[in-house]
Each structure stands twice: as structure tokens, then as C-alpha cells.
Amino acid sequence: MKINYSEPSKDLLMRIDIHEKYGSANIDVWTNDLLKPQAGMNILDVGCGAGKLCFLFNDYVKGGAKITGGDFSEELLDKAREKNKAFGADINFQFLDFNEKFKFTDNTFDLCTSAFAIYYASDLDFTFGEAHRVLKPGGRLFVSGPLPENKQMFYDIIKEATNATIPPMPGSSRFKGDIFNTISKIFAKAELHKFENHLTFPEVAPFIDYVRASLSEDRKLWTSMFNGKDEYEALIGKITDVATRWFKRDGKLVMTKVVGGILATK
Ligand SMILES: C[S@@+](CC[C@H](N)C(=O)[O-])C[C@H]1O[C@@H](n2cnc3c(N)ncnc32)[C@H](O)[C@@H]1O
């Protein structure tokens, strides 16, 4: 299955900012507690975007690990490189398309991670086969992504606003099934962990910011709902009306992010 996907960097950064501002729990703490990266490790982050996980691990090990971040978006890689320079970090950010053979030799990494990215892979057997190949024996793979119950309120509001069927999202619809099964088949051991974050919006506006930054995340997948700028703005208008009604009724808007983390060992 070929999935057209591109992430404008401002949308990704906006969502990260909103998670941090309005969330009840911190996914970074959860990730570090689960993985406990160590100095001396060789780490690869696939679909690294602007480098969120790379910088998280780099801070955690106080610069003591060798870290590589790979992404196919030059725009996001540039953002990551700018931050790398500004922080005086020594992370290697490079082009990597996870639908192609990874440009690393076998048995290179202790840890291979991918946050909200690798589940867009066209051929799961191939991509997770590559992750397995570049890991050392006993090395670990960590893949995080949305579970089917993720952001239920976001989809309910859109459903009420449009009366339309929500298109299936490649992440949440595949994460527990195809993705977990593929990893279990290829790796010696795989387990599923869960993280919940309740985002409480104290007003409608930041929720709409989140909606905008999310609809464009999977813009190509949402095309059944809008065509062009005018229809997009009309859709946002309808969503704003429903969100405002819900806000008046409940006094707040709460959206729960439900994230799965698959941890596997080679
Ligand atoms: C939702 S963002 C997550 C970025 C980052 N991991 C984070 O947690 O902030 C998804 C990322 O996957 C990347 N991506 C999508 N398809 C890709 C591909 N075929 N090869 C490499 N990266 C890809 C996008 O460019 C984007 O950076």
C-alpha cells in the first residue's frame, strides 16, 4: 500500500507545542522510562522529523551516545540541523527514506526508534526487515503511534460537523494489527505498551489550531472531506461551530491522545 504523506514542519511543531501546553502527561518521560537509553549506545531514529526523539535521548545520556536521525523531508532535517548547531549537539541528521534500503551495514545499532512515522511505510515487511537488519543481535526496536481509540473526541466533533464518514487513518487503523503482527513475526520478542494524555483546552481557539495542524498532517487522506482552500475553510467553520457548542455545554474541551509503544528485541 502506497501512502502519500508529507508533514509541513509548522504543523508538526504546532501539535508538539499543544501537547506540551495542554497535556496532563509527558510522552517524553514515558519514552525515556521505557527505553532508558545509555551512554555508549549507537541509536537510529527513523522518520526523525525536526529531531524530537534524537534531542530527547541526547539530553538523557548527556551527549554520550552516537545518535543518527533520518528523514525524507529536507525541510524538517534542516530544522533539526539548525537546532543541533544551536545546542552544540553532535547528532547526525541525514536523508533516509524508510521505503528504501537503509544505508547502514548489518548489526550497527543498539536501539532503533520511530515515533509517529514508520507506520506510514508502504511495505511493512520490508521496512521492519530493514530495522531488524541494522540492529545488533539483542538490539531493540521502539515504534510509537496512535491506537484506534486515539483522539476519539476529535473524530466525534468532525463527524457531528460534517455527517461524513471519517477516512481510516493509516497509523491508528494499522498499529495494533498489521504493524504489531509484522514486528512480532520478524523480531524475537515484542510487547505493546500504552500511554494516555488528556489534553484539556481552556477555550475553543487552541483546539481549532490543533484541528488545522492535524487535518493538514494527513491532508491527502482527508481529501474526501474538502477540495481546495474554500471547502477547507468551510469545514473548519463547521467544526468551530460544533466545538463551541460542546464547550458551552461542558465548560471545556478534553481530547485524549492514546498512544501505543511497541518494544521489540532482535
Ligand atoms: C508525525 S511526524 C513525526 C516526526 C518525529 N518522529 C516526531 O516525533 O516529532 C512523521 C515523520 O515521518 C516522516 N516520513 C514520512 N514518510 C517517510 C519516509 N518514507 N521516509 C522517511 N521519513 C518519512 C515525515 O517527514 C515526518 O518527519
The ligand as an SDF file (V2000), in Angstrom:
LIG
                    3D

 27 29  0  0  0  0  0  0  0  0999 V2000
    4.3360   12.9170   12.5530 C   0  0  0  0  0  0  0  0  0  0  0  0
    5.9790   13.2070   12.0110 S   0  0  0  0  0  0  0  0  0  0  0  0
    6.9170   12.6450   13.4070 C   0  0  0  0  0  0  0  0  0  0  0  0
    8.3030   13.2010   13.4530 C   0  0  0  0  0  0  0  0  0  0  0  0
    9.1420   12.8720   14.7080 C   0  0  0  0  0  0  0  0  0  0  0  0
    9.4040   11.4560   14.8120 N   0  0  0  0  0  0  0  0  0  0  0  0
    8.4800   13.3970   15.9720 C   0  0  0  0  0  0  0  0  0  0  0  0
    8.1040   12.5760   16.8130 O   0  0  0  0  0  0  0  0  0  0  0  0
    8.3570   14.6150   16.1070 O   0  0  0  0  0  0  0  0  0  0  0  0
    6.2260   11.9310   10.7870 C   0  0  0  0  0  0  0  0  0  0  0  0
    7.5860   11.9800   10.1210 C   0  0  0  0  0  0  0  0  0  0  0  0
    7.7270   10.8840    9.2130 O   0  0  0  0  0  0  0  0  0  0  0  0
    8.4740   11.3480    8.1120 C   0  0  0  0  0  0  0  0  0  0  0  0
    8.2800   10.4200    6.9720 N   0  0  0  0  0  0  0  0  0  0  0  0
    7.1240   10.1200    6.3350 C   0  0  0  0  0  0  0  0  0  0  0  0
    7.3580    9.2540    5.3320 N   0  0  0  0  0  0  0  0  0  0  0  0
    8.6990    8.9950    5.3510 C   0  0  0  0  0  0  0  0  0  0  0  0
    9.5470    8.1590    4.5650 C   0  0  0  0  0  0  0  0  0  0  0  0
    9.0940    7.4410    3.5450 N   0  0  0  0  0  0  0  0  0  0  0  0
   10.8590    8.0870    4.8980 N   0  0  0  0  0  0  0  0  0  0  0  0
   11.3560    8.8260    5.9500 C   0  0  0  0  0  0  0  0  0  0  0  0
   10.5990    9.6480    6.7000 N   0  0  0  0  0  0  0  0  0  0  0  0
    9.2880    9.7330    6.4060 C   0  0  0  0  0  0  0  0  0  0  0  0
    7.9320   12.7470    7.8870 C   0  0  0  0  0  0  0  0  0  0  0  0
    8.7760   13.5460    7.0870 O   0  0  0  0  0  0  0  0  0  0  0  0
    7.8320   13.2380    9.3260 C   0  0  0  0  0  0  0  0  0  0  0  0
    9.0210   13.8240    9.7640 O   0  0  0  0  0  0  0  0  0  0  0  0
  1  2  1  0
  2  3  1  0
  2 10  1  0
  3  4  1  0
  4  5  1  0
  5  6  1  0
  5  7  1  0
  7  8  2  0
  7  9  1  0
 10 11  1  0
 11 12  1  0
 11 26  1  0
 12 13  1  0
 13 14  1  0
 13 24  1  0
 14 15  1  0
 14 23  1  0
 15 16  2  0
 16 17  1  0
 17 18  1  0
 17 23  2  0
 18 19  1  0
 18 20  2  0
 20 21  1  0
 21 22  2  0
 22 23  1  0
 24 25  1  0
 24 26  1  0
 26 27  1  0
M  CHG  2   2   1   9  -1
M  END
$$$$
